[in-house]
Amino acid sequence: MKTKDHLQVYTGSAHPRLAADIARYLDVPLGDLSAGRFPDGEINVKVNHDVRGADVYLVQPTCPPVNENLMELLIMIDCMRRASAERITAVVPYFGYARKDRKDEGRVPITAKLVANLITTAGAHRVLTVDLHAAQIQGFFDIPVDHLFAAPVLSNAIKEERIPDLVVVAPDVGGIKVARAYAKRFGSGLAIVDKRRVSGEVAEVFHVIGEVAGKNVLLVDDMISTAGTIVEAVKILKDHGARQIFVAATHPVFCSPALERLRAAPIEKVIVTDTIPARPEAKVEVRSIAPLLGEAIRRIHGSESVSSLFA
């Protein structure tokens, strides 16, 4: 029978605070693992605890610096495999390199598939993640993937705002499914911003499909990177008569100049989770994803159903 001692949680250098919160939720000590650097910058990992026969969970979002954190995750997985852990679960709250999930033009890589292969080859038996940029990335893995959604966490925060006359808005066509799920939760209307991307950093917004005039708006997205898409969407929503505008997003990537753009935009509040290290800023509220991940880990460890957490 599996015991609490059999469950071990470790963290790399990407997000130790989140790992500590998860361990606290599970009422287990955070595992002792050293992740250092050789003089030439190579990553050196050592687990300072016996993991033979253990059910190991490695918490490591592949957020910026993406390459460093991804490589550290792969080395941690290899370390645990060679130390004879019984099962290794890569807990990747934010899955980097997810934007390239298909060949949308000639002579380009599918980096999401490449990263999936790397994690599997390194020795992971399972992956636990939150709000993949594209849901089909689950199929890139040849190992089980538990794909959680941050909607329950963000929805609770939004309900506390008690926003009247609410309309949920998708910032682009790709976000319709997520926006529809939020609209269903709140029993509210749904609208879509018609956006066409010029480049990876510039987006042109054209018009709004749906009624937002005189309404309070909730813009939902899976991530905020440079905030270009969000700010352009906010501008056109205001032009179409929207009143107060709130934003909810799972992953606060916040590349420069995201925070400056959000502060300057006519947004009431931006609600995000801590899948990526983030601190509260002007207009930015951070909600913890640790209880959701901790509960998923508890159920996986105990061979219980995790599907109820997918909603």
C-alpha positions in Angstrom: 0.0 0.0 0.0 1.3 3.5 -0.9 2.0 5.7 2.1 2.6 9.4 2.5 6.4 8.7 2.8 6.2 7.1 -0.6 5.1 10.4 -2.1 7.9 12.9 -2.6 7.8 16.4 -4.1 10.9 18.2 -5.4 11.5 21.5 -7.2 14.0 23.0 -9.5 14.9 26.6 -9.5 12.0 27.8 -11.7 9.3 28.1 -9.0 10.3 26.9 -5.6 7.6 28.9 -3.8 4.8 27.0 -5.7 6.5 23.7 -5.0 6.6 24.6 -1.3 2.9 25.5 -1.3 2.0 22.2 -3.0 4.1 20.2 -0.4 2.3 22.2 2.4 -1.1 21.3 0.9 -0.1 17.6 0.8 1.4 17.8 4.3 4.7 16.4 3.1 8.2 17.9 3.4 9.7 19.4 0.2 12.3 17.1 -1.0 16.0 18.0 -0.7 17.5 18.5 -4.2 20.5 20.6 -5.2 20.5 22.3 -8.6 23.7 24.2 -9.2 25.9 25.3 -12.1 29.4 24.3 -13.1 31.7 27.2 -13.9 30.9 26.9 -17.6 27.1 27.2 -16.9 26.2 23.5 -17.2 23.5 22.4 -14.8 24.4 20.0 -12.0 21.7 18.2 -10.1 21.9 16.0 -7.1 19.0 14.5 -5.0 20.0 14.4 -1.4 17.4 11.9 -0.3 16.7 8.2 -1.0 14.1 8.0 -3.8 14.3 4.3 -4.5 10.8 3.0 -5.0 9.3 6.5 -4.4 6.4 8.2 -6.3 8.2 11.4 -7.3 6.7 14.7 -8.4 9.0 17.3 -10.0 7.6 20.8 -10.0 9.2 22.9 -12.7 7.3 25.3 -15.1 9.3 25.9 -18.3 8.9 29.7 -18.0 11.6 32.3 -18.7 14.5 31.6 -18.8 12.8 28.8 -20.8 15.9 26.9 -22.0 17.5 26.9 -18.6 14.3 25.7 -16.9 13.6 23.1 -19.5 17.1 21.7 -19.4 17.0 21.6 -15.6 13.7 19.7 -15.7 15.2 17.1 -18.1 18.2 16.6 -15.9 16.1 16.3 -12.8 14.0 13.6 -14.5 17.2 11.7 -15.5 18.5 12.1 -12.0 15.4 10.5 -10.5 15.3 7.7 -13.0 18.9 6.8 -12.3 18.2 6.9 -8.6 15.5 4.2 -9.1 12.4 6.2 -8.4 9.3 4.0 -9.0 7.3 6.7 -10.8 8.3 10.2 -12.0 5.7 12.8 -12.7 6.8 16.1 -14.4 4.6 18.8 -12.9 4.8 21.5 -15.5 2.2 24.2 -14.6 3.3 26.3 -17.6 4.4 24.3 -20.6 6.8 26.4 -22.7 7.4 26.0 -26.5 3.7 25.3 -26.9 3.0 28.0 -29.5 4.5 25.9 -32.3 2.1 22.9 -32.2 1.8 22.5 -35.9 3.4 23.4 -39.2 1.6 26.6 -40.1 4.1 27.4 -42.8 6.9 25.7 -44.6 10.3 24.8 -43.1 9.4 25.4 -39.4 9.7 23.0 -36.4 6.9 21.6 -34.2 8.6 22.5 -30.9 5.8 21.4 -28.7 6.2 17.8 -30.0 10.0 18.1 -29.6 9.7 19.1 -25.9 7.1 16.3 -25.3 9.7 13.8 -26.8 12.5 15.2 -24.6 10.4 14.8 -21.4 9.4 11.3 -22.3 12.9 10.3 -23.3 14.4 11.7 -20.1 12.4 9.2 -18.2 9.1 10.8 -17.0 6.2 8.4 -16.6 3.5 11.1 -16.4 3.0 14.8 -17.0 0.7 17.1 -15.0 0.1 20.5 -16.5 -2.3 23.5 -16.5 -4.0 25.2 -19.5 -1.9 24.1 -22.4 -1.7 26.7 -25.2 -3.3 24.1 -27.5 -5.2 21.1 -26.0 -4.0 18.7 -28.7 -0.4 18.9 -27.3 -1.6 16.1 -24.9 -1.5 13.8 -27.9 2.1 14.6 -28.5 3.1 12.5 -25.4 3.3 8.7 -25.3 2.8 8.8 -21.6 -0.3 9.9 -19.6 -1.0 13.6 -19.4 -3.3 15.1 -16.7 -4.4 18.5 -18.2 -5.9 20.7 -15.5 -7.8 24.0 -16.1 -7.4 27.1 -14.0 -11.0 28.1 -14.5 -12.2 27.0 -11.0 -9.4 29.2 -9.4 -10.0 32.2 -11.7 -13.8 31.9 -11.5 -13.8 32.1 -7.8 -11.8 35.3 -7.9 -14.1 36.8 -10.6 -17.2 35.9 -8.6 -15.8 37.9 -5.6 -15.8 41.0 -7.8 -19.6 40.7 -8.2 -19.6 42.2 -11.7 -23.1 43.0 -13.0 -24.2 42.9 -16.7 -21.2 40.7 -17.5 -20.2 39.6 -21.0 -17.2 37.1 -21.4 -15.0 38.0 -24.4 -12.5 35.9 -26.2 -9.6 38.0 -27.4 -9.3 36.0 -30.6 -11.1 33.1 -32.4 -8.7 30.6 -30.8 -10.0 31.5 -27.4 -13.7 30.8 -28.1 -13.9 27.5 -26.4 -12.3 28.8 -23.1 -14.5 31.9 -23.2 -17.6 29.8 -23.8 -16.8 27.7 -20.7 -16.5 30.9 -18.5 -19.7 32.3 -20.0 -21.5 29.0 -19.1 -20.1 29.2 -15.5 -21.4 32.8 -15.0 -24.6 32.4 -17.1 -23.4 35.4 -19.1 -23.2 36.5 -22.7 -20.4 35.7 -25.1 -18.5 37.9 -27.6 -15.4 37.5 -29.7 -12.8 40.0 -30.8 -11.8 39.5 -34.5 -8.0 39.7 -34.4 -5.5 39.1 -37.1 -1.9 38.7 -36.2 0.8 40.6 -38.1 3.8 39.1 -36.3 4.7 37.3 -33.0 4.6 40.7 -31.3 2.0 42.8 -33.2 -1.7 42.1 -33.5 -4.2 44.0 -35.5 -7.8 44.0 -34.2 -10.7 44.7 -36.4 -14.2 44.3 -34.9 -16.3 42.6 -32.2 -18.7 39.8 -32.8 -21.4 40.0 -30.1 -22.9 42.8 -28.0 -20.7 44.6 -25.5 -22.2 48.1 -25.5 -23.1 49.2 -22.0 -21.8 45.9 -20.5 -19.0 45.0 -18.2 -16.5 42.7 -19.9 -14.3 39.8 -18.8 -11.5 39.1 -21.2 -10.2 35.6 -20.8 -7.0 34.1 -22.2 -4.6 31.3 -21.4 -1.5 33.6 -21.1 -0.4 37.2 -21.2 3.0 37.5 -22.8 3.6 41.0 -24.2 -0.1 42.0 -23.5 -0.3 43.3 -27.1 -3.4 41.2 -27.9 -5.1 42.1 -24.6 -4.5 45.8 -24.9 -5.7 46.0 -28.5 -8.8 44.0 -27.6 -9.5 46.4 -24.7 -9.2 49.4 -27.0 -11.7 48.0 -29.5 -14.1 46.9 -26.7 -14.0 50.5 -25.3 -14.7 51.8 -28.9 -17.7 49.5 -29.0 -19.1 50.9 -25.7 -17.9 48.4 -23.1 -18.0 49.8 -19.5 -15.6 48.2 -17.0 -13.1 45.7 -18.4 -11.6 42.8 -16.3 -8.9 40.4 -17.6 -8.4 36.8 -16.4 -5.4 34.7 -17.6 -3.8 31.5 -16.4 -0.1 32.2 -17.2 1.5 35.6 -16.3 4.4 35.4 -18.7 4.6 39.2 -18.6 7.5 39.8 -21.1 8.5 43.4 -21.4 6.6 45.7 -22.0 3.5 43.8 -20.7 3.1 45.4 -17.3 3.6 48.9 -18.6 0.9 48.2 -21.2 -1.5 46.8 -18.7 -1.0 49.8 -16.3 -1.7 52.2 -19.1 -4.8 50.4 -20.5 -8.3 51.1 -19.2 -8.5 47.8 -17.3 -10.0 47.5 -13.8 -8.1 44.4 -12.8 -6.0 41.6 -14.2 -6.4 38.3 -12.4 -3.8 35.6 -13.0 -2.5 32.4 -11.3 1.0 31.6 -10.0 1.8 28.9 -12.6 4.7 31.2 -13.3 6.4 33.3 -10.5 4.5 36.6 -10.3 4.0 39.2 -7.7 1.0 41.5 -7.3 1.4 44.7 -9.2 -0.8 47.7 -9.9 -4.1 46.2 -11.3 -2.6 42.6 -11.1 -4.0 40.1 -8.6 -2.3 36.7 -8.3 -4.3 33.6 -7.2 -2.6 30.4 -6.1 -2.8 27.3 -8.3 -1.1 25.1 -5.5 -4.3 23.6 -4.0 -5.5 22.5 -7.5 -2.1 20.9 -8.3 -1.8 19.5 -4.8 -5.2 17.8 -5.0 -4.4 16.4 -8.4 -1.1 15.0 -7.1 -2.9 13.5 -4.0 -5.4 11.7 -6.3 -2.7 10.5 -8.8 -0.7 9.1 -5.9 -3.7 7.4 -4.4 -4.9 6.0 -7.8 -8.1 8.1 -7.6 -10.0 9.8 -10.3 -8.6 13.2 -11.4 -11.3 13.9 -14.1 -13.5 16.0 -11.8 -10.6 18.5 -11.6 -10.6 18.9 -15.4 -13.8 21.0 -15.4 
